[in-house]
Amino acid sequence: MTEMTDIERLVAIEDIKLLKARRDRAVDTKDWDTYLSLHAPDHQSHNDGFPSWNSADEMIANVKRILDHTRITVHHSHTPEITFDGSTVAKGIWAMEDNIFWKQDGEDHWLHGFGFYHETYEKRDGQWVFTRRRLQRTQVRTSPGGVLDPTALTTDVPAGPE
């Protein structure tokens, strides 16, 4: 393992925090090109309750479908615990809170989740990128009857062009 100086470690931590902030902003603003660019092509992702996704392309296709333009999202990530396995590999655990709002069968629905992101990052071509993410919610509150399952969702707003 390559040792990092204190300054190198602090700079890397700040770079990873910016990576995470850009991810939250990109998903909430539906900036899918930026969102994809933050992930390694071989990124693996698992959200509790959904199948695992084994590439960045597979992940982005599913996230775009689940959180399409008919859903308003608000993601907050807090209090990171970032550790290093060398100068180009890191792990992070982030406390998280997310809110998702949508219409279903003519009614307003919502999901309010709390939990933790467990992530790994690698510095590739001079930039930190996500290589693995697992979302583990510890508490989920939903509106009565609300379903946020991409195979069962119905909305009152027709899908727009991709």
N, C-alpha and C positions, 0 to 999 in steps of 0.2 A: 504494500500500500504506500502510495506517495504521501509524504507528510505535507500538510498545509500550514503556512504561517497563520498567525491570528488574523492578520489583515486579509489574506486570501480567503480564509474561512468566512469572515464578516462580509466580504464582497460577494462571495458565492451565496450566502444566506440572503442578502438583499436581492441578488439576481433571481433567486428562486421565489422570493416573495413577490417580485414584479411579474414573474411568470404566472403565478397563481392569481394575482390581481387581474392580469390580462385575460386569463381564462374565464374568471367570473364575469367580467365585463363583456367578453365576446359572446358567452352563452346568453346573457340577459338581453343583449342588443341584437341577437341573432346574426352576428358577424361570423358566419361559418367559415370563411376563408382564413380569418385570423385564428379562430378556434382550432382548425385543422393544423395550421402552421406551428402551433405550440406543442404538438404531439409528434413523437417519433413514428415513422411509418409502421413499425412493429409494436406499437403501443397495445397493451392489453388492459381491458377495463371490465369491472364487474360492479354492478349496482344490485344491492339486495333486492330480490324479487324478479330480476330479469336474467336472461342467459348472459354468459360472458361474451365479450367481443374481443376478437383476436387480432385486430389491426386498426390503425387509425381510420382507414376508409370505412370499415364496418361500424366503428364507433360513431363516426360523424353521421353516417346515413341513419342510424337509429336515433341519435340525439335530435337530429333535424326532424324526424318523424314524430318523436314523442313530445318535443318542445317546439312545435311548429308555430307559425305566425298567429295562430288562434289562441295561444297560451302566453300569458304574461308571467315572467319568472323574475325572482329576486334571490340571488345567491350571496351569502356572506360567509367568508372563511376567516377564522380567528385563531389566535394564540398558537402559532406553528411550533412544532417540535421537530427541528431539522438536524439530522445527523449525517455524517459522511463516511463512506466506505472507500476513501481515496479522493483525489482531487477532481475526479470527473463522474463520480457516482454518489448519489445522496438519497436519503429516505426522509419522508415527512409525514407527520400526522397533524391534521388541522381539525379543530372544532368547526362545525359548520351549522348553518341554518339556511333552509331554503323555503321559499313560498312559491307556489304555482297556482295560477288563477285561470279558469276556463269556463266556457259555457257548455252545458250538456243537457240535451233535451229541453232547451229553452230556459234553463235555470243556471244561475251563477254557482260555481263550485270552486273549491280550493283544497290545497294540501299545504300543510305547514310541518316541515321536517326538521329534526335536530339529530346530530350525530357526529361522525368523524370520517374524513377522507384519509385513507392510508395510501401513500403515493411513493413512487420511486422516480428519480430524475437522472438523466445523464447529460453531460456536457458533450455535445456533438457539433463539430465544425464551429467551435467557439461559442455556442449558445446552449443554454440549459433547455431541455425539453422533457415533457412527461413521457415515461416509458411504461408505467403501470399505475392504475388507480383502482381502489375499491372504496365504494361508498357504503358505509355501515350506519344506518340510522338507528338511533336508540329510542326515538320517540317520533311518532307520526300522528298528526291530527288531520282529519279530512272532513269535508262537509258531508252531511248525511247523503248517501247515495252517490257520492262522487267516485268515479273510476278513472284512474290515470294509468290504464293498461293500454299500450299502443294497439293491441289487437281488438280491444273492445270500445275504444273511444268513438264517440260520435260528437260532432260539433254543429253549431248553428251557422258557422261561417264557412263558405266553400274554400277549399285549398287554393292558394294563389300559385303563380308560376314559380318554378324552382330557380 
